[in-house]
């Protein structure tokens, strides 16, 4: 069963432009770099989220699946998941919303599980099953910001500071290198979720 995650509404990074300017000792009154700083903070946050497997801000995702699982839950490999907004699927090319009484969510720090309620079953009339249509099931869910001590914010500040010093190189390699040289990766390691 293939799965595709898409962020449909991304929250604000946990570190603000004002906080970054204070950290970097930049004048608050000069706004010409605000756009660059916002981009850098977003890049550092996104890298930290991908590296640790945890969201540092409230995000809304969609998870696309080819079909419903047989005899097992739907696993959501993002954390922490706050709620399931909806599960929809196609029936003869018409979007159908699954009754929320059919399922419930069991959250944990590794991944959330969407389980069937007692005496319920996953639909068997969807286009994923009948027509083999890929991505015809859409699980919309919300993550909440991972709560921890100030080390995540410290990691983002150090990472963003290194990116700001090397601004102009926007490659993914530069973001990864800045995380390592700034020490952010060492701090992120304490919160990393191992994927098996």
C-alpha positions as CSV (number, residue, x, y, z in Angstrom):
1,X,0.0,0.0,0.0
2,X,1.6,3.2,-1.1
3,X,1.2,6.4,0.9
4,X,1.9,10.1,0.1
5,X,2.0,12.9,2.8
6,X,1.3,16.5,1.8
7,X,1.3,19.5,4.1
8,X,-1.8,21.5,3.2
9,X,-1.5,24.1,5.9
10,X,1.8,24.7,7.6
11,X,2.0,26.5,11.0
12,X,4.5,29.2,11.9
13,X,8.0,28.2,13.0
14,X,8.4,28.1,16.8
15,X,11.1,30.8,16.6
16,X,10.0,34.3,15.4
17,X,12.0,36.9,13.4
18,X,12.2,39.1,16.5
19,X,13.7,36.3,18.5
20,X,16.2,35.5,15.8
21,X,17.2,39.2,15.5
22,X,17.8,39.2,19.3
23,X,19.8,36.0,19.1
24,X,21.9,37.4,16.2
25,X,22.1,40.9,17.7
26,X,20.5,42.5,14.6
27,X,18.7,45.8,15.0
28,X,14.9,45.2,15.3
29,X,14.2,48.4,13.4
30,X,15.8,47.2,10.1
31,X,13.2,45.1,8.3
32,X,15.0,44.6,5.0
33,X,16.2,41.1,6.0
34,X,12.8,40.0,7.5
35,X,11.9,38.0,4.4
36,X,15.3,36.2,4.3
37,X,15.1,35.5,8.0
38,X,11.6,34.1,7.7
39,X,12.7,31.7,4.9
40,X,15.7,30.6,6.9
41,X,13.7,30.0,10.0
42,X,11.2,27.9,7.9
43,X,14.1,25.9,6.4
44,X,15.7,25.2,9.8
45,X,12.3,24.2,11.2
46,X,11.4,21.9,8.3
47,X,14.8,20.3,8.4
48,X,14.5,19.7,12.2
49,X,11.0,18.2,11.7
50,X,12.2,15.9,8.9
51,X,15.3,14.9,10.9
52,X,13.5,14.1,14.2
53,X,10.2,12.8,12.7
54,X,8.3,15.3,14.9
55,X,6.4,18.4,14.0
56,X,7.6,21.6,15.8
57,X,4.5,23.5,14.8
58,X,0.8,22.8,14.2
59,X,0.4,21.5,10.7
60,X,-2.5,20.1,8.6
61,X,-1.7,17.1,6.4
62,X,-3.3,14.8,3.9
63,X,-2.3,11.2,3.6
64,X,-3.2,9.5,0.3
65,X,-3.6,5.7,0.3
66,X,-4.4,3.3,-2.5
67,X,-6.7,1.1,-0.4
68,X,-7.8,0.5,3.2
69,X,-5.7,-2.0,5.2
70,X,-6.8,-5.5,5.7
71,X,-6.7,-6.6,9.3
72,X,-4.5,-3.8,10.6
73,X,-4.8,-0.1,11.4
74,X,-3.9,2.9,9.2
75,X,-0.5,4.1,10.5
76,X,0.2,7.8,10.3
77,X,4.0,8.4,10.3
78,X,3.9,11.9,11.7
79,X,3.9,13.0,15.3
80,X,2.3,14.1,17.4
81,X,-1.1,13.7,15.7
82,X,-3.8,15.8,17.5
83,X,-6.8,14.6,15.5
84,X,-8.2,13.1,12.4
85,X,-10.3,15.7,10.5
86,X,-11.8,13.3,7.9
87,X,-11.3,10.1,5.9
88,X,-12.6,10.3,2.4
89,X,-12.6,7.8,-0.5
90,X,-13.8,7.7,-4.1
91,X,-16.8,5.6,-5.0
92,X,-17.5,5.7,-8.8
93,X,-15.4,9.0,-8.9
94,X,-17.6,10.6,-6.2
95,X,-15.9,11.7,-2.9
96,X,-17.5,9.9,0.0
97,X,-16.7,10.7,3.6
98,X,-16.3,7.8,6.0
99,X,-18.5,8.0,9.0
100,X,-16.3,9.1,12.0
101,X,-18.1,6.5,14.1
102,X,-16.3,3.8,12.0
103,X,-12.8,4.6,13.4
104,X,-10.9,6.1,16.3
105,X,-7.3,7.3,16.7
106,X,-4.7,6.0,19.1
107,X,-1.9,8.6,19.3
108,X,1.7,7.9,20.4
109,X,5.0,9.6,19.9
110,X,6.2,7.2,17.2
111,X,3.1,7.2,15.0
112,X,-0.7,7.4,15.3
113,X,-2.9,4.4,14.6
114,X,-6.4,4.7,13.1
115,X,-8.3,1.7,14.3
116,X,-11.7,0.4,13.5
117,X,-14.4,0.8,16.1
118,X,-16.1,-2.3,17.5
119,X,-18.1,-4.2,14.9
120,X,-17.0,-1.9,12.1
121,X,-15.1,-2.5,8.9
122,X,-13.3,-0.6,6.2
123,X,-15.3,0.1,3.0
124,X,-14.9,-2.4,0.2
125,X,-16.8,-0.4,-2.5
126,X,-14.1,2.3,-3.1
127,X,-12.4,2.9,-6.4
128,X,-9.1,1.9,-4.9
129,X,-10.5,-1.7,-4.5
130,X,-12.9,-1.9,-7.4
131,X,-10.9,0.1,-10.0
132,X,-7.3,-0.1,-8.6
133,X,-7.2,3.7,-8.5
134,X,-4.1,4.9,-6.6
135,X,-4.4,7.6,-4.0
136,X,-8.2,7.4,-3.9
137,X,-8.3,7.4,0.0
138,X,-7.5,10.7,1.7
139,X,-6.9,10.9,5.5
140,X,-6.8,14.6,6.6
141,X,-5.2,15.1,10.0
142,X,-3.7,17.7,12.3
143,X,-0.4,17.6,14.1
144,X,0.3,19.7,17.2
145,X,3.7,21.2,18.0
146,X,6.0,18.7,19.8
147,X,6.3,19.9,23.3
148,X,9.8,19.7,24.9
149,X,12.3,21.8,26.7
150,X,13.9,24.8,25.0
151,X,16.5,22.7,23.2
152,X,14.4,22.5,20.1
153,X,14.1,26.3,19.9
154,X,17.9,26.5,20.6
155,X,18.6,24.0,17.8
156,X,16.5,26.0,15.4
157,X,18.2,29.3,16.4
158,X,21.7,27.8,16.0
159,X,20.8,26.2,12.7
160,X,19.2,29.4,11.4
161,X,22.2,31.4,12.5
162,X,24.5,29.2,10.5
163,X,22.2,29.4,7.5
164,X,22.1,33.2,7.8
165,X,25.9,33.4,7.9
166,X,26.0,31.4,4.6
167,X,22.9,33.0,3.0
168,X,22.9,32.7,-0.7
169,X,23.3,28.9,-0.8
170,X,19.8,27.5,-0.6
171,X,20.6,23.9,-1.5
172,X,19.4,21.0,0.6
173,X,23.1,20.1,1.1
174,X,23.7,23.6,2.6
175,X,20.8,23.2,5.0
176,X,22.1,19.8,6.1
177,X,25.7,21.1,6.4
178,X,24.5,24.1,8.5
179,X,22.6,21.7,10.8
180,X,25.8,19.7,11.4
181,X,28.3,22.6,11.8
182,X,26.0,24.6,14.1
183,X,25.5,21.6,16.5
184,X,21.8,21.6,15.8
185,X,21.9,17.9,14.6
186,X,23.4,16.9,18.0
187,X,20.6,18.6,19.8
188,X,18.0,17.1,17.3
189,X,19.4,13.6,18.0
190,X,17.9,13.7,21.5
191,X,14.4,13.9,20.0
192,X,14.8,11.7,16.9
193,X,12.2,9.1,16.2
194,X,13.7,5.9,14.7
195,X,11.8,4.6,11.8
196,X,11.8,0.8,11.4
